[in-house]
């Protein structure tokens, strides 16, 4: 696959980041507000992940982030109309929720590490494969939809 620089599945990076959070913040001292905020962020993240999976299933295309060339369709609807990577946004949200529920600033560092690894290694490799596979259709999508959230 063109440009695939990383072969570690993003869910493994997610799990490793969560384990590092646990090591860095062994005690949970979030209080009621931190716990409530963490639950809210986790709920929104799960909803985002779920709606993204539904969009992929509707298109009957692969969700395999390691072998992007299996994709038979470019998913641009649902949450993908607002972010090119809503699954990674959702995963980062789960890590942020975990940090909030642990009540420790140290638990935020693995969130940043996860986002950096995904943004610098995984997403560029996926985008190279999608551009190769979908050409102008992907180029147009990339021009109008941001990588994460916000302006494109």
PyMOL commands that set and color helices and strands:
alter all, ss='L'
color gray80, all
select helices_A, chain A and resi 10-24+31-59+68-70+78-81+86-102+106-134+136-144
alter helices_A, ss='H'
color red, helices_A
deselect
rebuild
show_as cartoon
